[in-house]
Amino acid sequence: MFATLNFDEWATQLHHVKTRFVPDRIRETSFEDRERMIRPLLAFERLITSQGYIAGMARRMCENTFPVETACILRELNDGIHTSNEEYVRLLQTHNRRTARQRRLTALRDAQQARRTRQQAFEFWESMRKSEL
């Protein structure tokens, strides 16, 4: 999705950072994960103040990909409240638990719906078989 940044490009990008959250994430993120996580967050900071359809679509992509990080950046930009590393970890754990719970509930609902569908199909074919006799 994003081309790899060299050191000079990273320095230029970081010069325009508006929050403390992004540099904190850079320090806390492993080198291998930095490109995947940090560049979209840098872009999101720029997009937050942009207008238009394309900027809105890009913001939505960031919100869907990094919901906790997006909330932290918005909170800092809008309210001036910095998210500490400890609070970020807590928020991320809470989000992960909620996401896992939602996936389990969705899987349970899907399994229940599949059982109902099988039961209805069985009852239909049973009634067709009985009507033929």
C-alpha positions as CSV (number, residue, x, y, z in Angstrom):
1,M,0.0,0.0,0.0
2,F,2.7,2.5,0.9
3,A,6.2,2.6,-0.5
4,T,9.1,2.2,1.9
5,L,10.4,5.4,3.3
6,N,14.1,6.1,3.6
7,F,15.6,7.9,6.6
8,D,15.3,11.4,5.1
9,E,11.6,10.9,4.2
10,W,10.9,9.7,7.7
11,A,12.6,12.8,9.1
12,T,10.5,15.0,6.8
13,Q,7.3,13.2,7.8
14,L,8.1,13.4,11.5
15,H,8.8,17.1,11.3
16,H,5.1,17.7,10.5
17,V,3.7,15.6,13.3
18,K,1.1,17.5,15.3
19,T,0.7,15.1,18.2
20,R,2.9,13.4,20.8
21,F,1.0,10.1,20.2
22,V,2.7,9.3,16.8
23,P,6.3,9.7,18.1
24,D,5.4,7.6,21.1
25,R,4.1,4.9,18.8
26,I,7.3,5.0,16.8
27,R,9.4,4.5,19.9
28,E,7.2,1.7,21.1
29,T,6.7,-0.1,17.8
30,S,9.2,-2.7,16.6
31,F,11.2,-1.7,13.5
32,E,9.5,-4.4,11.4
33,D,6.0,-3.0,12.2
34,R,6.8,0.7,11.8
35,E,6.0,0.9,8.1
36,R,2.7,-0.9,8.5
37,M,1.5,1.2,11.4
38,I,3.2,4.6,11.5
39,R,2.9,5.8,7.9
40,P,-0.9,5.5,8.0
41,L,-1.0,7.4,11.3
42,L,1.2,10.1,9.9
43,A,-1.1,10.4,6.9
44,F,-4.2,10.4,9.2
45,E,-2.9,13.5,11.1
46,R,-2.7,15.3,7.8
47,L,-6.1,14.0,6.6
48,I,-7.9,15.1,9.8
49,T,-7.7,18.7,8.8
50,S,-8.3,18.1,5.0
51,Q,-11.7,18.5,3.4
52,G,-13.4,16.7,0.6
53,Y,-14.6,13.3,-0.5
54,I,-11.2,11.6,-1.0
55,A,-9.9,12.9,2.4
56,G,-13.1,11.5,4.0
57,M,-12.6,8.1,2.4
58,A,-9.0,8.0,3.6
59,R,-10.1,9.0,7.1
60,R,-12.6,6.2,7.1
61,M,-9.9,3.7,6.1
62,C,-7.7,4.8,8.9
63,E,-10.6,4.6,11.4
64,N,-11.4,1.1,10.3
65,T,-7.7,-0.1,10.3
66,F,-6.6,1.6,13.4
67,P,-9.6,2.5,15.6
68,V,-7.8,2.9,18.9
69,E,-5.0,4.9,17.4
70,T,-7.4,7.1,15.5
71,A,-9.4,7.8,18.6
72,C,-6.1,8.8,20.5
73,I,-5.0,11.1,17.7
74,L,-8.4,12.8,17.5
75,R,-8.5,13.2,21.2
76,E,-5.2,14.9,21.2
77,L,-5.9,17.1,18.2
78,N,-9.4,18.1,19.3
79,D,-9.2,18.1,23.1
80,G,-5.4,18.5,23.7
81,I,-5.4,15.3,25.8
82,H,-2.3,13.1,25.3
83,T,-2.7,9.4,25.6
84,S,0.1,7.9,27.7
85,N,1.7,4.6,26.7
86,E,0.0,2.8,29.6
87,E,-3.4,4.2,28.7
88,Y,-2.9,3.3,25.0
89,V,-2.0,-0.3,26.0
90,R,-5.1,-0.5,28.2
91,L,-7.3,1.0,25.4
92,L,-5.9,-1.5,22.9
93,Q,-6.5,-4.4,25.2
94,T,-10.0,-3.3,25.8
95,H,-10.6,-3.0,22.1
96,N,-9.1,-6.4,21.4
97,R,-11.3,-8.0,24.0
98,R,-14.4,-6.3,22.6
99,T,-13.5,-7.3,19.1
100,A,-12.9,-10.9,20.1
101,R,-16.2,-11.0,22.0
102,Q,-18.0,-9.6,19.0
103,R,-16.4,-12.2,16.7
104,R,-17.5,-15.0,19.1
105,L,-21.1,-13.6,19.2
106,T,-21.2,-13.3,15.4
107,A,-19.9,-16.9,15.1
108,L,-22.6,-18.1,17.6
109,R,-25.4,-16.3,15.7
110,D,-24.1,-17.7,12.4
111,A,-24.1,-21.2,13.8
112,Q,-27.6,-20.8,15.3
113,Q,-28.9,-19.5,11.9
114,A,-27.2,-22.4,10.1
115,R,-28.9,-24.9,12.5
116,R,-32.3,-23.2,12.0
117,T,-31.8,-23.3,8.2
118,R,-30.9,-27.0,8.3
119,Q,-33.9,-27.8,10.5
120,Q,-36.3,-25.9,8.2
121,A,-34.9,-27.7,5.2
122,F,-35.3,-31.1,7.0
123,E,-38.9,-30.2,8.0
124,F,-39.7,-29.1,4.4
125,W,-38.4,-32.3,2.9
126,E,-40.1,-34.4,5.6
127,S,-43.4,-32.7,4.8
128,M,-42.8,-33.3,1.0
129,R,-42.0,-37.0,1.7
130,K,-45.2,-37.4,3.8
131,S,-47.4,-35.7,1.3
132,E,-46.2,-38.1,-1.4
133,L,-47.2,-41.1,0.6
